[in-house]
Structure formats: C-alpha cells, structure tokens
Amino acid sequence: MKWALVLILGLFALPLAAQEAATPIIEAQLEQAEVVPGQTVTLRLNILVPTWMPTPPELPSFEGPNLRVRLPPQKTTAISRQVNGETWSGISRRYLLTPMVPGQFILSPQEVGITYVGTDGQTPVTVAAQTEEMTLTGNLPKGAEGLDPFIAANALELTQDLSGPTTDLAPGTSVTRTVTAKIEGTSPIVLPELTTQFDLPAIRTYPASPEITESDGADTLSGTRVETETLMAVGGGQGSVPPVSIDWFNLKTGKVETATVPGFDISVTGPPAKSAQPKRAIGWKLIAIGLVLALVLLAVLRWSLPRARRIVHARKQHYLASEAYARKSLLAAISQKNYPLATKWLAIWRARLPRGETSASEQVSSSFARIGATIYRSASNSDSEAAWLDLARAVRETPTQTKQATKVLPQLNPGHHS
C-alpha cells in the first residue's frame, strides 16, 4: 500500500515538473555593474521558450532619469539552448546603457510579454514575465572629481576659424568666429557652451544657435559641437577676445587634460560708439539716498523674510498633503498614460477622499481595471485611449473635500422661514 501511494504521487509530480520546466526563461544581465559616466555598458536580455514564438515579444525599454538607453544596429539575434535535453528557441536583445551623471541607477523589474506555441504545436500561450532588479553605478575616476562638467572621452579637440582679420576693422564691418569641439568616445551633448560673452563697447556680438551632430557607432559615440558668432564693429576701440578651454578626462591615459584654442586681439578704427561715451557723473546726494534706502530695505527683509518663509513652507506642506494635490498628480499621470505612476497616485488620492464616498470610487476602480486589461491583454489603441479618458472623467467627477463639506453645512438661520 505504501509503495502504491508513492507511485501515485510520483505520477502526479511528473506533469507538474514538466509544466514548471516549460515556463519561459527570462535572463537580464549587465556586462558590468560599474562604469564611468558618459560611457556605455551592455545589457543583454535573453528570452527562451520550449517551442517557438509566432509573434515578437513585448520588450521593456529600461529607460530612466539621467540614463540614456540605445539599441545598436544588430540589436536582436536568434538564440537556442538545450534545456533538460530539449532544444529551446528564443531571442537575445542587446541594450546600450549610458549613465549621464555620477550615481547609482536602479533598473527596476520590467515586464516582458511573451506569446509562444504550446507543446501541442498549435495552441498559443501568452504569459507576462518580469526581469530581476539590477543596479548600475556611474563612478568618477580618480583624479577627475573636480571636473565640472564631468567629461570622459577617448579624444577631445578644439579648433577655431576666423573669417578675416580682427584688427583695424571699420565701423559696420564684421568677422565671423567659428569654434568646433570634436569628441570621440562619448556623446557631444555632454560638451558645455564654448564661446562666452565678453564686454567690449567697440564690438557687438551676435551668436547663432549651436549645432550638435552625433555619430552613433556600433558601441561608442562621437560627434561635434559647433558654435558660430558674428562680431560686428560699432565704433572705435580695442580689446581682446578670451580663449576657449575645456578640462576633460582622457580614458586612454587616465589623466585630466585641457583642450584649448587661443584668444585674439580685436580693434576698430574711428571714434568710439555713442553708447561708449563717458556718462555724466551721478551726484553724491543721490548715491547717499540710494544707500540709505538700500539699508532700510535690507532691515525690513531681515525681519520679514524668516516669517514669510515659515508661512510659505506651512502652506506648501498643507497643499502637498491635500486631496486636491493628489487629484492633480493623478490626472497628470493619467494624461501621460503612465500606469505605474497612476497606480501610486490613485492609492494616495483614495486615502485623502472624504469618508463615505463610494459610488464615484467604484467608478474609478472600474475604469482603472479596464486600463490594466488593455495593458495585459494587448488591446487596441482605441480601447486603451477610451479607458484612460473614462478614468480621467471618473476622477474629475468625484466630489472633492470642499464640495462634500458644502453639502453638509447647516442652514445659517434654521428658524427663519421666508
């Protein structure tokens, strides 16, 4: 009897084990957990099923604040693997992750929608799996802690071009200055402003919008930033245009280096421009009156500012804890169709609703459930749009605390009858 019971349990366990083994395999792995900000690290996502996938899986983006995510040209490849003596097939997706600032980046679990053919060779099976949480850290290399902005690259070169001579200019003539920064090993978007404003009455500066061109290679980025400004001569005078320099960390040498282009002298013939003529001296009495008024204003501000700050802070905290703020944040998440953010603010808003408000809350719950269904069941765009619109309408129609309080206010003069 004992052996018969063991045999029966074993027969039941075999289908369960086969079912467990047939669960799709999801693997997400970072090539390395630490990287220099501005540099790229590979994240590989592998998906394997026991048969084959008739439609492509719904893959996550892994995007986040200050984390740039790119897909290389050969982003997806077919793979296969032996699992329990059987050949499983699937795909491997490659992501290129670039932290743009130092710090820690938490890659939260991401949902992967998979449809594959069942073991009978005909029935499609749809599952929703999740990746595991991962952490990517952007670390500043030793010796580069003082760089602001931080730029790490394989090469950085500055060049300067002038359209003509810059001395003995006649009023009304101009010179065009073009400064180009060429960078390799990172994106040109990390480059700061190249040309700076300088104060010279004889010259008026007209800068153009910077031109940024990025070249996306297989694994590395490069590009240029070009800034052009026109220097217009307006009156007699002379001065110097300052040089341009950028401190950066060379990944090849492991040292901080400086890319620079020199400044130059500039001069204009003729009399000074009218705006550059010496202004009439201001009377000492006006200066004294101005100083007294400034001191009085300073004293008033020293007395009133702390109190005003406390009042503003208290009102702000009261508003942040209000139902109105939660409702506004929820509607903003709905307008963005951000399901995780809407989930968060829906819970906060419900907690701040007046007690006894159930009918509208039920309508909100129904609309939110429809949105979840459109996400997990791959509904059409029109169904998803309608579900979001219904949720926004239900939230707006829910009575606020102010409206609820207005309904229960007693009559001011209950004994008076008109």
Contacts in CASP RR format, 6 or more apart in sequence:
PFRMAT RR
TARGET T0000
AUTHOR 0000-0000-0000
METHOD contacts of the structure
MODEL  1
MKWALVLILGLFALPLAAQEAATPIIEAQLEQAEVVPGQTVTLRLNILVP
TWMPTPPELPSFEGPNLRVRLPPQKTTAISRQVNGETWSGISRRYLLTPM
VPGQFILSPQEVGITYVGTDGQTPVTVAAQTEEMTLTGNLPKGAEGLDPF
IAANALELTQDLSGPTTDLAPGTSVTRTVTAKIEGTSPIVLPELTTQFDL
PAIRTYPASPEITESDGADTLSGTRVETETLMAVGGGQGSVPPVSIDWFN
LKTGKVETATVPGFDISVTGPPAKSAQPKRAIGWKLIAIGLVLALVLLAV
LRWSLPRARRIVHARKQHYLASEAYARKSLLAAISQKNYPLATKWLAIWR
ARLPRGETSASEQVSSSFARIGATIYRSASNSDSEAAWLDLARAVRETPT
QTKQATKVLPQLNPGHHS
21 50 0 8 1.000
21 83 0 8 1.000
21 84 0 8 1.000
22 50 0 8 1.000
22 118 0 8 1.000
22 119 0 8 1.000
23 127 0 8 1.000
24 47 0 8 1.000
24 48 0 8 1.000
24 49 0 8 1.000
24 50 0 8 1.000
24 114 0 8 1.000
24 116 0 8 1.000
24 127 0 8 1.000
24 129 0 8 1.000
25 46 0 8 1.000
25 47 0 8 1.000
25 48 0 8 1.000
25 49 0 8 1.000
25 83 0 8 1.000
25 88 0 8 1.000
26 45 0 8 1.000
26 46 0 8 1.000
26 47 0 8 1.000
26 112 0 8 1.000
26 129 0 8 1.000
26 130 0 8 1.000
26 131 0 8 1.000
27 44 0 8 1.000
27 45 0 8 1.000
27 46 0 8 1.000
27 47 0 8 1.000
27 48 0 8 1.000
28 43 0 8 1.000
28 44 0 8 1.000
28 45 0 8 1.000
28 46 0 8 1.000
28 110 0 8 1.000
28 131 0 8 1.000
28 132 0 8 1.000
28 134 0 8 1.000
29 43 0 8 1.000
29 44 0 8 1.000
30 41 0 8 1.000
30 42 0 8 1.000
30 43 0 8 1.000
30 97 0 8 1.000
30 134 0 8 1.000
30 136 0 8 1.000
31 41 0 8 1.000
31 42 0 8 1.000
31 43 0 8 1.000
31 44 0 8 1.000
32 41 0 8 1.000
33 134 0 8 1.000
33 135 0 8 1.000
33 136 0 8 1.000
33 137 0 8 1.000
34 136 0 8 1.000
34 137 0 8 1.000
34 138 0 8 1.000
34 139 0 8 1.000
35 41 0 8 1.000
35 99 0 8 1.000
35 136 0 8 1.000
35 137 0 8 1.000
35 138 0 8 1.000
35 139 0 8 1.000
36 138 0 8 1.000
36 139 0 8 1.000
36 140 0 8 1.000
36 141 0 8 1.000
36 152 0 8 1.000
36 249 0 8 1.000
36 251 0 8 1.000
37 99 0 8 1.000
37 100 0 8 1.000
37 101 0 8 1.000
37 102 0 8 1.000
37 103 0 8 1.000
37 138 0 8 1.000
37 139 0 8 1.000
37 140 0 8 1.000
37 150 0 8 1.000
37 152 0 8 1.000
38 98 0 8 1.000
38 99 0 8 1.000
38 100 0 8 1.000
38 152 0 8 1.000
38 186 0 8 1.000
38 187 0 8 1.000
38 190 0 8 1.000
39 98 0 8 1.000
39 152 0 8 1.000
39 185 0 8 1.000
39 186 0 8 1.000
39 251 0 8 1.000
40 70 0 8 1.000
40 96 0 8 1.000
40 97 0 8 1.000
40 98 0 8 1.000
40 219 0 8 1.000
40 220 0 8 1.000
40 221 0 8 1.000
41 96 0 8 1.000
41 97 0 8 1.000
41 98 0 8 1.000
41 136 0 8 1.000
42 94 0 8 1.000
42 95 0 8 1.000
42 96 0 8 1.000
42 97 0 8 1.000
42 219 0 8 1.000
43 62 0 8 1.000
43 94 0 8 1.000
43 95 0 8 1.000
43 96 0 8 1.000
43 97 0 8 1.000
43 107 0 8 1.000
43 134 0 8 1.000
44 92 0 8 1.000
44 93 0 8 1.000
44 94 0 8 1.000
44 95 0 8 1.000
45 59 0 8 1.000
45 60 0 8 1.000
45 92 0 8 1.000
45 93 0 8 1.000
45 94 0 8 1.000
45 95 0 8 1.000
45 112 0 8 1.000
45 131 0 8 1.000
46 79 0 8 1.000
46 90 0 8 1.000
46 91 0 8 1.000
46 92 0 8 1.000
47 53 0 8 1.000
47 57 0 8 1.000
47 90 0 8 1.000
47 91 0 8 1.000
47 92 0 8 1.000
47 93 0 8 1.000
47 112 0 8 1.000
47 114 0 8 1.000
48 79 0 8 1.000
48 80 0 8 1.000
48 81 0 8 1.000
48 83 0 8 1.000
48 88 0 8 1.000
48 89 0 8 1.000
48 90 0 8 1.000
49 88 0 8 1.000
49 89 0 8 1.000
49 90 0 8 1.000
49 114 0 8 1.000
49 116 0 8 1.000
50 83 0 8 1.000
50 86 0 8 1.000
50 88 0 8 1.000
50 116 0 8 1.000
50 118 0 8 1.000
50 119 0 8 1.000
51 89 0 8 1.000
51 116 0 8 1.000
51 117 0 8 1.000
51 118 0 8 1.000
51 119 0 8 1.000
51 121 0 8 1.000
52 89 0 8 1.000
52 90 0 8 1.000
52 116 0 8 1.000
52 117 0 8 1.000
53 89 0 8 1.000
53 90 0 8 1.000
53 91 0 8 1.000
53 114 0 8 1.000
53 115 0 8 1.000
53 116 0 8 1.000
53 117 0 8 1.000
54 115 0 8 1.000
54 116 0 8 1.000
54 117 0 8 1.000
54 124 0 8 1.000
55 115 0 8 1.000
56 91 0 8 1.000
57 91 0 8 1.000
57 112 0 8 1.000
57 113 0 8 1.000
57 114 0 8 1.000
57 115 0 8 1.000
58 111 0 8 1.000
58 112 0 8 1.000
58 113 0 8 1.000
58 114 0 8 1.000
58 378 0 8 1.000
59 93 0 8 1.000
59 112 0 8 1.000
60 110 0 8 1.000
60 111 0 8 1.000
60 112 0 8 1.000
60 131 0 8 1.000
61 69 0 8 1.000
61 110 0 8 1.000
62 69 0 8 1.000
62 95 0 8 1.000
62 97 0 8 1.000
62 107 0 8 1.000
62 110 0 8 1.000
63 69 0 8 1.000
64 105 0 8 1.000
66 99 0 8 1.000
66 100 0 8 1.000
66 101 0 8 1.000
66 105 0 8 1.000
67 97 0 8 1.000
67 98 0 8 1.000
67 99 0 8 1.000
67 100 0 8 1.000
67 105 0 8 1.000
67 136 0 8 1.000
68 97 0 8 1.000
68 98 0 8 1.000
68 99 0 8 1.000
68 100 0 8 1.000
68 187 0 8 1.000
69 95 0 8 1.000
69 96 0 8 1.000
69 97 0 8 1.000
69 98 0 8 1.000
70 95 0 8 1.000
70 96 0 8 1.000
70 98 0 8 1.000
70 216 0 8 1.000
71 94 0 8 1.000
71 95 0 8 1.000
71 96 0 8 1.000
72 94 0 8 1.000
72 96 0 8 1.000
72 217 0 8 1.000
72 218 0 8 1.000
72 219 0 8 1.000
73 218 0 8 1.000
74 94 0 8 1.000
75 93 0 8 1.000
75 94 0 8 1.000
75 95 0 8 1.000
76 91 0 8 1.000
76 92 0 8 1.000
76 93 0 8 1.000
76 94 0 8 1.000
77 91 0 8 1.000
77 92 0 8 1.000
77 94 0 8 1.000
78 89 0 8 1.000
78 90 0 8 1.000
78 91 0 8 1.000
78 92 0 8 1.000
79 89 0 8 1.000
79 90 0 8 1.000
79 91 0 8 1.000
79 92 0 8 1.000
80 87 0 8 1.000
80 88 0 8 1.000
80 89 0 8 1.000
80 90 0 8 1.000
81 87 0 8 1.000
81 88 0 8 1.000
82 88 0 8 1.000
96 219 0 8 1.000
97 136 0 8 1.000
98 186 0 8 1.000
98 187 0 8 1.000
98 221 0 8 1.000
99 105 0 8 1.000
99 136 0 8 1.000
99 137 0 8 1.000
99 138 0 8 1.000
100 190 0 8 1.000
101 138 0 8 1.000
101 150 0 8 1.000
102 138 0 8 1.000
102 139 0 8 1.000
102 140 0 8 1.000
102 150 0 8 1.000
103 137 0 8 1.000
103 138 0 8 1.000
103 139 0 8 1.000
104 135 0 8 1.000
104 136 0 8 1.000
104 137 0 8 1.000
104 138 0 8 1.000
105 135 0 8 1.000
105 136 0 8 1.000
105 137 0 8 1.000
105 138 0 8 1.000
106 133 0 8 1.000
106 134 0 8 1.000
106 135 0 8 1.000
107 131 0 8 1.000
107 133 0 8 1.000
107 134 0 8 1.000
107 135 0 8 1.000
107 136 0 8 1.000
108 133 0 8 1.000
109 130 0 8 1.000
109 131 0 8 1.000
109 132 0 8 1.000
109 133 0 8 1.000
110 130 0 8 1.000
110 131 0 8 1.000
111 128 0 8 1.000
111 129 0 8 1.000
111 130 0 8 1.000
112 128 0 8 1.000
112 129 0 8 1.000
112 130 0 8 1.000
112 131 0 8 1.000
113 126 0 8 1.000
113 127 0 8 1.000
113 128 0 8 1.000
113 129 0 8 1.000
114 126 0 8 1.000
114 127 0 8 1.000
114 128 0 8 1.000
114 129 0 8 1.000
115 124 0 8 1.000
115 125 0 8 1.000
115 126 0 8 1.000
116 124 0 8 1.000
116 125 0 8 1.000
117 123 0 8 1.000
117 124 0 8 1.000
117 125 0 8 1.000
118 124 0 8 1.000
118 125 0 8 1.000
128 376 0 8 1.000
140 147 0 8 1.000
140 150 0 8 1.000
141 152 0 8 1.000
141 249 0 8 1.000
141 254 0 8 1.000
143 249 0 8 1.000
143 256 0 8 1.000
144 150 0 8 1.000
144 152 0 8 1.000
144 249 0 8 1.000
144 256 0 8 1.000
147 247 0 8 1.000
147 248 0 8 1.000
147 249 0 8 1.000
147 256 0 8 1.000
149 190 0 8 1.000
149 192 0 8 1.000
150 190 0 8 1.000
150 249 0 8 1.000
151 183 0 8 1.000
151 186 0 8 1.000
151 190 0 8 1.000
151 191 0 8 1.000
151 246 0 8 1.000
151 247 0 8 1.000
151 248 0 8 1.000
151 249 0 8 1.000
152 186 0 8 1.000
152 248 0 8 1.000
152 249 0 8 1.000
152 251 0 8 1.000
153 183 0 8 1.000
153 184 0 8 1.000
153 185 0 8 1.000
153 186 0 8 1.000
153 248 0 8 1.000
153 249 0 8 1.000
153 250 0 8 1.000
153 251 0 8 1.000
154 184 0 8 1.000
154 185 0 8 1.000
154 220 0 8 1.000
154 250 0 8 1.000
154 251 0 8 1.000
154 252 0 8 1.000
155 182 0 8 1.000
155 183 0 8 1.000
155 184 0 8 1.000
155 185 0 8 1.000
155 250 0 8 1.000
155 252 0 8 1.000
156 181 0 8 1.000
156 182 0 8 1.000
156 183 0 8 1.000
156 184 0 8 1.000
156 246 0 8 1.000
156 248 0 8 1.000
156 250 0 8 1.000
156 257 0 8 1.000
156 259 0 8 1.000
157 181 0 8 1.000
157 182 0 8 1.000
157 183 0 8 1.000
157 259 0 8 1.000
158 179 0 8 1.000
158 180 0 8 1.000
158 181 0 8 1.000
158 182 0 8 1.000
158 194 0 8 1.000
158 244 0 8 1.000
158 245 0 8 1.000
158 246 0 8 1.000
158 259 0 8 1.000
158 260 0 8 1.000
158 261 0 8 1.000
159 179 0 8 1.000
159 180 0 8 1.000
159 182 0 8 1.000
159 261 0 8 1.000
160 177 0 8 1.000
160 178 0 8 1.000
160 179 0 8 1.000
160 180 0 8 1.000
160 244 0 8 1.000
160 261 0 8 1.000
160 262 0 8 1.000
161 177 0 8 1.000
161 178 0 8 1.000
161 180 0 8 1.000
162 175 0 8 1.000
162 176 0 8 1.000
162 177 0 8 1.000
162 178 0 8 1.000
162 264 0 8 1.000
163 175 0 8 1.000
163 176 0 8 1.000
163 177 0 8 1.000
164 175 0 8 1.000
165 175 0 8 1.000
166 175 0 8 1.000
166 231 0 8 1.000
166 241 0 8 1.000
166 264 0 8 1.000
166 265 0 8 1.000
166 266 0 8 1.000
166 267 0 8 1.000
167 238 0 8 1.000
167 265 0 8 1.000
167 266 0 8 1.000
167 267 0 8 1.000
168 267 0 8 1.000
168 268 0 8 1.000
168 269 0 8 1.000
169 175 0 8 1.000
169 233 0 8 1.000
169 266 0 8 1.000
169 267 0 8 1.000
169 268 0 8 1.000
169 269 0 8 1.000
170 233 0 8 1.000
170 268 0 8 1.000
170 269 0 8 1.000
171 233 0 8 1.000
171 234 0 8 1.000
171 235 0 8 1.000
171 236 0 8 1.000
171 268 0 8 1.000
171 269 0 8 1.000
171 270 0 8 1.000
171 273 0 8 1.000
172 232 0 8 1.000
172 233 0 8 1.000
172 234 0 8 1.000
173 232 0 8 1.000
173 233 0 8 1.000
174 230 0 8 1.000
174 231 0 8 1.000
174 232 0 8 1.000
174 233 0 8 1.000
175 230 0 8 1.000
175 231 0 8 1.000
175 266 0 8 1.000
176 228 0 8 1.000
176 229 0 8 1.000
176 230 0 8 1.000
176 231 0 8 1.000
177 195 0 8 1.000
177 228 0 8 1.000
177 229 0 8 1.000
177 230 0 8 1.000
177 231 0 8 1.000
177 241 0 8 1.000
178 226 0 8 1.000
178 227 0 8 1.000
178 228 0 8 1.000
179 194 0 8 1.000
179 195 0 8 1.000
179 226 0 8 1.000
179 227 0 8 1.000
179 228 0 8 1.000
179 244 0 8 1.000
179 261 0 8 1.000
180 224 0 8 1.000
180 225 0 8 1.000
180 226 0 8 1.000
180 227 0 8 1.000
181 188 0 8 1.000
181 191 0 8 1.000
181 194 0 8 1.000
181 224 0 8 1.000
181 225 0 8 1.000
181 226 0 8 1.000
181 246 0 8 1.000
181 259 0 8 1.000
182 222 0 8 1.000
182 223 0 8 1.000
182 224 0 8 1.000
183 190 0 8 1.000
183 191 0 8 1.000
183 222 0 8 1.000
183 223 0 8 1.000
183 224 0 8 1.000
183 225 0 8 1.000
184 220 0 8 1.000
184 222 0 8 1.000
184 223 0 8 1.000
185 220 0 8 1.000
185 221 0 8 1.000
185 222 0 8 1.000
185 251 0 8 1.000
186 220 0 8 1.000
186 221 0 8 1.000
186 222 0 8 1.000
187 214 0 8 1.000
187 221 0 8 1.000
187 223 0 8 1.000
188 212 0 8 1.000
188 213 0 8 1.000
188 214 0 8 1.000
188 222 0 8 1.000
188 223 0 8 1.000
188 224 0 8 1.000
188 225 0 8 1.000
189 212 0 8 1.000
189 214 0 8 1.000
191 212 0 8 1.000
191 225 0 8 1.000
191 246 0 8 1.000
192 246 0 8 1.000
193 210 0 8 1.000
193 227 0 8 1.000
194 210 0 8 1.000
194 225 0 8 1.000
194 227 0 8 1.000
194 244 0 8 1.000
194 246 0 8 1.000
195 207 0 8 1.000
195 227 0 8 1.000
195 229 0 8 1.000
195 244 0 8 1.000
196 242 0 8 1.000
196 244 0 8 1.000
197 205 0 8 1.000
198 205 0 8 1.000
198 241 0 8 1.000
198 242 0 8 1.000
200 237 0 8 1.000
200 239 0 8 1.000
200 241 0 8 1.000
200 266 0 8 1.000
201 234 0 8 1.000
201 235 0 8 1.000
201 237 0 8 1.000
201 272 0 8 1.000
201 273 0 8 1.000
201 275 0 8 1.000
201 276 0 8 1.000
202 233 0 8 1.000
202 234 0 8 1.000
202 235 0 8 1.000
202 236 0 8 1.000
202 237 0 8 1.000
202 238 0 8 1.000
202 239 0 8 1.000
202 266 0 8 1.000
202 267 0 8 1.000
202 268 0 8 1.000
202 272 0 8 1.000
202 273 0 8 1.000
202 276 0 8 1.000
203 231 0 8 1.000
203 232 0 8 1.000
203 233 0 8 1.000
203 234 0 8 1.000
203 266 0 8 1.000
203 268 0 8 1.000
204 231 0 8 1.000
204 232 0 8 1.000
204 234 0 8 1.000
205 229 0 8 1.000
205 230 0 8 1.000
205 231 0 8 1.000
205 232 0 8 1.000
206 229 0 8 1.000
206 230 0 8 1.000
206 232 0 8 1.000
207 227 0 8 1.000
207 228 0 8 1.000
207 229 0 8 1.000
207 230 0 8 1.000
208 227 0 8 1.000
208 228 0 8 1.000
208 229 0 8 1.000
208 230 0 8 1.000
210 225 0 8 1.000
210 226 0 8 1.000
210 227 0 8 1.000
211 224 0 8 1.000
211 225 0 8 1.000
211 226 0 8 1.000
211 227 0 8 1.000
211 228 0 8 1.000
212 223 0 8 1.000
212 224 0 8 1.000
212 225 0 8 1.000
212 226 0 8 1.000
213 223 0 8 1.000
213 224 0 8 1.000
213 226 0 8 1.000
214 221 0 8 1.000
214 222 0 8 1.000
214 223 0 8 1.000
215 221 0 8 1.000
215 222 0 8 1.000
215 223 0 8 1.000
231 241 0 8 1.000
231 266 0 8 1.000
233 268 0 8 1.000
234 268 0 8 1.000
234 273 0 8 1.000
235 268 0 8 1.000
235 270 0 8 1.000
235 271 0 8 1.000
235 272 0 8 1.000
235 273 0 8 1.000
235 276 0 8 1.000
236 267 0 8 1.000
236 268 0 8 1.000
236 269 0 8 1.000
236 270 0 8 1.000
236 271 0 8 1.000
236 272 0 8 1.000
236 273 0 8 1.000
236 276 0 8 1.000
237 267 0 8 1.000
237 268 0 8 1.000
237 270 0 8 1.000
237 272 0 8 1.000
237 276 0 8 1.000
238 265 0 8 1.000
238 266 0 8 1.000
238 267 0 8 1.000
238 268 0 8 1.000
239 265 0 8 1.000
239 266 0 8 1.000
239 267 0 8 1.000
240 263 0 8 1.000
240 264 0 8 1.000
240 265 0 8 1.000
240 266 0 8 1.000
241 263 0 8 1.000
241 264 0 8 1.000
241 265 0 8 1.000
241 266 0 8 1.000
242 263 0 8 1.000
243 260 0 8 1.000
243 261 0 8 1.000
243 262 0 8 1.000
243 263 0 8 1.000
244 260 0 8 1.000
244 261 0 8 1.000
244 263 0 8 1.000
245 258 0 8 1.000
245 259 0 8 1.000
245 260 0 8 1.000
245 261 0 8 1.000
246 258 0 8 1.000
246 259 0 8 1.000
246 260 0 8 1.000
247 256 0 8 1.000
247 257 0 8 1.000
247 258 0 8 1.000
248 256 0 8 1.000
248 257 0 8 1.000
248 258 0 8 1.000
248 259 0 8 1.000
249 255 0 8 1.000
249 256 0 8 1.000
249 257 0 8 1.000
250 256 0 8 1.000
250 257 0 8 1.000
319 325 0 8 1.000
321 352 0 8 1.000
322 352 0 8 1.000
322 401 0 8 1.000
323 349 0 8 1.000
323 352 0 8 1.000
323 353 0 8 1.000
323 400 0 8 1.000
323 401 0 8 1.000
324 400 0 8 1.000
324 401 0 8 1.000
326 345 0 8 1.000
326 348 0 8 1.000
326 349 0 8 1.000
326 352 0 8 1.000
327 349 0 8 1.000
327 395 0 8 1.000
327 398 0 8 1.000
327 400 0 8 1.000
329 345 0 8 1.000
329 348 0 8 1.000
329 349 0 8 1.000
330 342 0 8 1.000
330 345 0 8 1.000
330 346 0 8 1.000
330 348 0 8 1.000
330 349 0 8 1.000
330 395 0 8 1.000
331 392 0 8 1.000
331 395 0 8 1.000
331 396 0 8 1.000
333 341 0 8 1.000
333 342 0 8 1.000
333 344 0 8 1.000
333 345 0 8 1.000
334 342 0 8 1.000
334 388 0 8 1.000
334 391 0 8 1.000
334 392 0 8 1.000
334 395 0 8 1.000
335 392 0 8 1.000
337 384 0 8 1.000
337 388 0 8 1.000
339 371 0 8 1.000
339 372 0 8 1.000
339 375 0 8 1.000
342 368 0 8 1.000
342 371 0 8 1.000
342 391 0 8 1.000
346 364 0 8 1.000
346 368 0 8 1.000
349 395 0 8 1.000
350 361 0 8 1.000
350 364 0 8 1.000
352 401 0 8 1.000
353 361 0 8 1.000
353 398 0 8 1.000
353 401 0 8 1.000
354 399 0 8 1.000
354 401 0 8 1.000
354 404 0 8 1.000
354 405 0 8 1.000
357 398 0 8 1.000
357 399 0 8 1.000
357 404 0 8 1.000
360 394 0 8 1.000
360 397 0 8 1.000
360 398 0 8 1.000
360 399 0 8 1.000
361 398 0 8 1.000
363 394 0 8 1.000
363 397 0 8 1.000
363 398 0 8 1.000
364 391 0 8 1.000
364 394 0 8 1.000
364 395 0 8 1.000
364 398 0 8 1.000
366 394 0 8 1.000
367 387 0 8 1.000
367 390 0 8 1.000
367 391 0 8 1.000
367 393 0 8 1.000
367 394 0 8 1.000
368 391 0 8 1.000
370 387 0 8 1.000
370 390 0 8 1.000
370 391 0 8 1.000
371 384 0 8 1.000
371 387 0 8 1.000
371 388 0 8 1.000
371 391 0 8 1.000
372 387 0 8 1.000
373 379 0 8 1.000
373 387 0 8 1.000
374 383 0 8 1.000
374 384 0 8 1.000
374 387 0 8 1.000
375 384 0 8 1.000
399 407 0 8 1.000
END
